[in-house]
Amino acid sequence: MRVLIAEDDSTTRTVLAGMLKKCGDEVVETINGAAAWDALQQPDAPALAILDWIMPEMDGLEVVRRVRALQTNRPPHIIMLTIRGEKADIIAGLEAGADDYLSKPFDPGELRARIEVGRRLVKMQDSLASKVEELRQAIDQIKTLRGIVPICASCKKIRDDQGYWNQVEVYVRDHTEAESGEGIFGLDVHGNHTFVNPAAAQMLGYTVDELTGRHSHTTWHYKKADGSPYPEEECPIYAACKDGKAYHMTDEVFWRKDGTSFPVEYTSTPITEDGKISGAVVTFRDISERKHMEEELRALSLVDELTGLYNRRGFLTLAKQQTKIADRLGKDMLLIFADIDKMKLINDTSGHKEGDRALIDTANILRKSLRDSDVIARVGGDEFAVLAMAACSEHAEIIYGHLRDNIKSHNEKEGRPYKISLSVGFVCYVPGSSIEELLVQADQLMYEDKQKKQL
């Protein structure tokens, strides 16, 4: 892998270059920000960059901002390396677009681990970008989906440019460059299958004969991803048979014969004969692998999409930086672990939409109860963690009081069909402790708090 090192200190630059070359990397060295910016604009730009914050001509933060403004589907993974260690500096670097952050003097083992994370992320990005490009090309190549396909709903044949009738599979083979792995349906105006290719039947767990003549929507499109009913009148595939418009969907699911679902990307194009709509051609592909990659990339980000709080990775990244500061300056810290009580009951009785609202409400209660300088995160499904700065055991009761009062006020004002309640564990940071160890201890104390409520 090509790796850029932008560092004006020769000793640090030499150490970094030596580490990377031992791993077999091709190293590009620069001593100022302007040269780094130039290297990252090239067609063969390094996939991973280690940037010093303070450099001549252009600082690392400005380099990051410029790189993130570039239009590219393969952005470099950027690690900021600096003596700055305050929370505000860390946030500024990450918000500018840095993927990771390490304070000087750095631990070689920690740096190697962070570089390895960067390698994995770059590989996933490359794989995802390749899959997306393959998908784009496949969609562009399916010419039947960009125009009107003259198909007969009764005999299941398509007329070619010379006016002859060919079987659907012959037409698809001769007039498109669709991959054999794509599913293809022909539907009549009522949504019944007039043609099913083997790939479509296999993905759905049926035989071609089982699907032919069967109603499409009630067979494999009757529910949404969350399991709720999918009315036929809301279905884009059905709509194409009615309004004559083509529909391209990228975030729906089809249901297999065994009752399981899989994510799909599909296009439904109306079929006309003598100026009248006689059905639709549907092509689709299983995008499970792409969704899996997207989930992995999302997990590597720092912010929880639903609540806007830090996610587990963001929390651990900031918390580890804060522990270094606390050790250096002798500051106290308090770790808080909170869990929403009876979250499963909220989801089961009020639905997952209300469950999401409960998570958002809890995040807002935590923000209101704590200080801006505290690190607040959603670290699991209904679990939250807080690192309260310059606080220890004597502050736990005060913080708990703020939480209790704000929860009570919320429950009285909002009128939700459920009451927010939190079980909480508090642990004071001891120099030399790891954040992971503190999380385990606080989790256990939270569990004990939850057990008391059930007595």
Secondary structure in CASP SS format (residue, H / E / C, confidence):
PFRMAT SS
TARGET T0000
AUTHOR 0000-0000-0000
METHOD secondary structure of the structure
MODEL  1
M C 1.00
R E 1.00
V E 1.00
L E 1.00
I E 1.00
A E 1.00
E C 1.00
D C 1.00
D C 1.00
S H 1.00
T H 1.00
T H 1.00
R H 1.00
T H 1.00
V H 1.00
L H 1.00
A H 1.00
G H 1.00
M H 1.00
L H 1.00
K H 1.00
K H 1.00
C C 1.00
G C 1.00
D C 1.00
E E 1.00
V E 1.00
V E 1.00
E E 1.00
T E 1.00
I C 1.00
N C 1.00
G H 1.00
A H 1.00
A H 1.00
A H 1.00
W H 1.00
D H 1.00
A H 1.00
L H 1.00
Q C 1.00
Q C 1.00
P C 1.00
D C 1.00
A C 1.00
P C 1.00
A C 1.00
L E 1.00
A E 1.00
I E 1.00
L E 1.00
D E 1.00
W C 1.00
I C 1.00
M C 1.00
P C 1.00
E C 1.00
M C 1.00
D C 1.00
G H 1.00
L H 1.00
E H 1.00
V H 1.00
V H 1.00
R H 1.00
R H 1.00
V H 1.00
R H 1.00
A H 1.00
L C 1.00
Q C 1.00
T C 1.00
N C 1.00
R C 1.00
P C 1.00
P C 1.00
H E 1.00
I E 1.00
I E 1.00
M E 1.00
L E 1.00
T E 1.00
I C 1.00
R C 1.00
G C 1.00
E C 1.00
K H 1.00
A H 1.00
D H 1.00
I H 1.00
I H 1.00
A H 1.00
G H 1.00
L H 1.00
E H 1.00
A H 1.00
G C 1.00
A C 1.00
D C 1.00
D E 1.00
Y E 1.00
L E 1.00
S E 1.00
K C 1.00
P C 1.00
F C 1.00
D C 1.00
P H 1.00
G H 1.00
E H 1.00
L H 1.00
R H 1.00
A H 1.00
R H 1.00
I H 1.00
E H 1.00
V H 1.00
G H 1.00
R H 1.00
R H 1.00
L H 1.00
V H 1.00
K H 1.00
M H 1.00
Q H 1.00
D H 1.00
S H 1.00
L H 1.00
A H 1.00
S H 1.00
K H 1.00
V H 1.00
E H 1.00
E H 1.00
L H 1.00
R H 1.00
Q H 1.00
A H 1.00
I H 1.00
D H 1.00
Q H 1.00
I C 1.00
K H 1.00
T H 1.00
L H 1.00
R C 1.00
G C 1.00
I C 1.00
V C 1.00
P C 1.00
I E 1.00
C C 1.00
A C 1.00
S C 1.00
C C 1.00
K C 1.00
K E 1.00
I E 1.00
R E 1.00
D C 1.00
D C 1.00
Q C 1.00
G C 1.00
Y C 1.00
W E 1.00
N E 1.00
Q E 1.00
V H 1.00
E H 1.00
V H 1.00
Y H 1.00
V H 1.00
R H 1.00
D H 1.00
H H 1.00
T C 1.00
E C 1.00
A C 1.00
E C 1.00
S C 1.00
G C 1.00
E C 1.00
G E 1.00
I E 1.00
F E 1.00
G E 1.00
L E 1.00
D E 1.00
V C 1.00
H C 1.00
G C 1.00
N E 1.00
H E 1.00
T E 1.00
F E 1.00
V E 1.00
N C 1.00
P H 1.00
A H 1.00
A H 1.00
A H 1.00
Q H 1.00
M H 1.00
L H 1.00
G C 1.00
Y C 1.00
T C 1.00
V H 1.00
D H 1.00
E H 1.00
L H 1.00
T C 1.00
G C 1.00
R C 1.00
H E 1.00
S H 1.00
H H 1.00
T H 1.00
T H 1.00
W H 1.00
H C 1.00
Y C 1.00
K E 1.00
K C 1.00
A C 1.00
D C 1.00
G C 1.00
S C 1.00
P E 1.00
Y C 1.00
P C 1.00
E H 1.00
E H 1.00
E H 1.00
C C 1.00
P H 1.00
I H 1.00
Y H 1.00
A H 1.00
A H 1.00
C H 1.00
K H 1.00
D H 1.00
G C 1.00
K C 1.00
A C 1.00
Y E 1.00
H E 1.00
M E 1.00
T E 1.00
D E 1.00
E E 1.00
V E 1.00
F E 1.00
W E 1.00
R C 1.00
K C 1.00
D C 1.00
G C 1.00
T C 1.00
S E 1.00
F E 1.00
P E 1.00
V E 1.00
E E 1.00
Y E 1.00
T E 1.00
S E 1.00
T E 1.00
P E 1.00
I E 1.00
T E 1.00
E E 1.00
D C 1.00
G C 1.00
K E 1.00
I E 1.00
S E 1.00
G E 1.00
A E 1.00
V E 1.00
V E 1.00
T E 1.00
F E 1.00
R E 1.00
D E 1.00
I C 1.00
S H 1.00
E H 1.00
R H 1.00
K H 1.00
H H 1.00
M H 1.00
E H 1.00
E H 1.00
E H 1.00
L H 1.00
R H 1.00
A H 1.00
L C 1.00
S C 1.00
L C 1.00
V E 1.00
D C 1.00
E C 1.00
L C 1.00
T C 1.00
G C 1.00
L C 1.00
Y E 1.00
N C 1.00
R H 1.00
R H 1.00
G H 1.00
F H 1.00
L H 1.00
T H 1.00
L H 1.00
A H 1.00
K H 1.00
Q H 1.00
Q H 1.00
T H 1.00
K H 1.00
I H 1.00
A H 1.00
D H 1.00
R H 1.00
L H 1.00
G C 1.00
K C 1.00
D C 1.00
M E 1.00
L E 1.00
L E 1.00
I E 1.00
F E 1.00
A E 1.00
D E 1.00
I E 1.00
D C 1.00
K C 1.00
M H 1.00
K H 1.00
L H 1.00
I H 1.00
N H 1.00
D H 1.00
T H 1.00
S H 1.00
G C 1.00
H H 1.00
K H 1.00
E H 1.00
G H 1.00
D H 1.00
R H 1.00
A H 1.00
L H 1.00
I H 1.00
D H 1.00
T H 1.00
A H 1.00
N H 1.00
I H 1.00
L H 1.00
R H 1.00
K H 1.00
S H 1.00
L C 1.00
R C 1.00
D C 1.00
S C 1.00
D C 1.00
V E 1.00
I E 1.00
A E 1.00
R E 1.00
V C 1.00
G C 1.00
G C 1.00
D C 1.00
E E 1.00
F E 1.00
A E 1.00
V E 1.00
L E 1.00
A E 1.00
M E 1.00
A C 1.00
A C 1.00
C C 1.00
S H 1.00
E H 1.00
H H 1.00
A H 1.00
E H 1.00
I H 1.00
I H 1.00
Y H 1.00
G H 1.00
H H 1.00
L H 1.00
R H 1.00
D H 1.00
N H 1.00
I H 1.00
K H 1.00
S H 1.00
H H 1.00
N H 1.00
E H 1.00
K H 1.00
E H 1.00
G C 1.00
R C 1.00
P C 1.00
Y C 1.00
K C 1.00
I C 1.00
S C 1.00
L E 1.00
S E 1.00
V E 1.00
G E 1.00
F E 1.00
V E 1.00
C E 1.00
Y C 1.00
V C 1.00
P C 1.00
G C 1.00
S C 1.00
S C 1.00
I H 1.00
E H 1.00
E H 1.00
L H 1.00
L H 1.00
V H 1.00
Q H 1.00
A H 1.00
D H 1.00
Q H 1.00
L H 1.00
M H 1.00
Y H 1.00
E H 1.00
D H 1.00
K H 1.00
Q H 1.00
K H 1.00
K H 1.00
Q H 1.00
L C 1.00
END
